[in-house]
């Protein structure tokens, strides 16, 4: 009978933790999707939202720790129920009716909307995990003395939410319905938490708590070195998650939802090793770590051509093994249950710091994804016993390392100054000396762990100092990704790459090797392309006063179809792209064709709202050629906005070429869902050339007369039937678009 009761108690606690994590990981994309149409700029919305959620998660853990440390269990139970009740009054999760960005800083507006819209429910749910584990530790269950294994149940919930939201929940219902379902889940969670509290209190009075110090750090008093170690052990894998995701989606393959895989594997590492009986032997991980990291350095240096497969496999291996080493060390260094909530506070702090370093600080310091190999090197410092040996006071007191430190710092600074310009020198100065110092210190020590770390540090230094294959050409990094300007075709064509996607090209030498003196657009914008041919009918509409709007600057190719007396305005979200397009050392389209180009920085949907109605004769939305599509620019509400800015006979052109998604079908269905529209799809298949690219362009007008010249083209056809459901600000289905692209 007692065994059945124990099983029932464990099932209730595990189910509650599972649901708690499920709600945490599903509300994040749901609420960010609500905000996107209001604030646009998907990268900034997701990044700010992620930082907000990490900060609130840390706050929730701190709240749980304070309650557990300073209040009785009875008051903790009542206080948390009161918090859950207060949070329930704010449901369903939704934007305020008047939630529109003002004239101030959009980031502050977004943070305020996050606080008002989802802050209290998210805070209440985030605090539940450590409190539930703490309550379980007083439940009298046979495993109550070591409740950390319950963390695995929460990670199962996180993993399922992560995988099912984009594949199941998002395609099945709009965000309004999602919010209602989430609210129901929150109420259920509150009831389960209440049940857990009642069970814990009832059983703690009837049964003595299990006492065990085996398997964890049974420390009476915590030290700051222990707290620092917990923070560091969480810092490295959290930073690696962000860094490897950026490396994978930017330099290897820009595929929709590819970011889900590293995050899923990150959660899986907790499930595999954050438990009493690890599913992967720790000694095997320690032996595999140097091999996988060495392979990752090799793959990182040669991702071009067939090397991409090596980069993917070795990068995944190093990331997963290093994360499991760190997470297992976290589990092995867990304290007795008295310090459970504080343990999670420092663990959460390390996660926040690691994510902030990789997401916000590293892009300001490095033009490449150098944070990935740097964090792999730091992962060696998380191996058992290494940190204690490194900071051995006897070695430091003996002064044996000071000369090496000084010499290494001087050499590293000299190499940095000699090999890099001032800007790169200032960036690398932050990284090179510490890595060099660690490497030489390890080599100078005879202990095997030090020699092991030395090889990793030297490998990292070599990677930073020697040019990798992926670093060819001029590289600039911004908040929106990595941009490369490369010479291809034997140096005859200069190409602008954003990750793995071409965003423009210019021929600088003809096939005879002579310098090209005239700027002729190429790739998707060659003279016979639909986007270029669309200028002529629009010019007839403008009657000598053509007004053109182009969303997406790229290399500035389209500017060469303009005339001096016409009005052309470009909208570009990334200032680095503007700088590259204006730099005559890279591209000459703007300097030759539109030297005083009118360029508006910011998200196009927000910028177009400010334009007067009926302004444009020709409006081009060229933001979908990348694989990370801004969904908020392709919804019914967005297309209605574009059409409202067109002249009565104006033409809207959506450049829907995409390697991964069936965007023509989605765009056509969405356009036809707007009343009174006419649409034609032009499919350009140019003769094979080095710089000409095939393209799909959907033209939309408000009148039959405006669409007639386009329908006269041999490569265009009218769009009259919607084969798929239209996308709206409330509903989109990216997985189905991927499926149709490959299997229809």
Secondary structure by P-SEA (a helix, b strand, c coil): caaaaaaaaaaaaaaaaaaaaaaaaaaaaaaaaaacccccaaaaaaaaaaaaaaaaaaaaaaaaaaaaccccaaaaaaaaaaaaaaaaaacccccccccccccccaaaaaaaaaaaccaaaaaaaaaaaaaaaaaaaacccccccccccaaaaaaaaaaaaaaaccccccccccaaaaaaaaaaaaaaaaaaaaaaaaaaaaaaaccccccccccccccccccaaaaaaaaaaaaaaaaaaaaaaaaaacccccccaaaaaaaaaaaaaaaccccccccccaaaaaaaaaaaaaaaaaaaacccccaaaaaaaaaaaaaaaaaaaaaaaaaaacccccaaaaaaaaaaaaaaaaaaaacccccccccccaaaaaaaaaccccccaaaaaaacaaaaaacccaaaaaaaaaaaaaaaaacccaaaaaaaccccaaaaaaaaaaaacccaaaaaaaaaaaaaaaaaaccccccccbbbbcccbbbbbcccccccbbbbbccccccccccccccccccccccccccccccccccccaaaaaaaaaccbbbbbbcccccccccccccccbbbbbbbccaaaaaaaacccccccccccccccccccccaaaaaaacccccccbbbbccccccccccccccaaaaaaaaaaccccbbbbbbccccccaaaaaaaaaaaaccbbbbbbbbbbcccccccccbbbbbbbccccccccccccccbbbbccccbbbbccccccaaaaaaaaccc
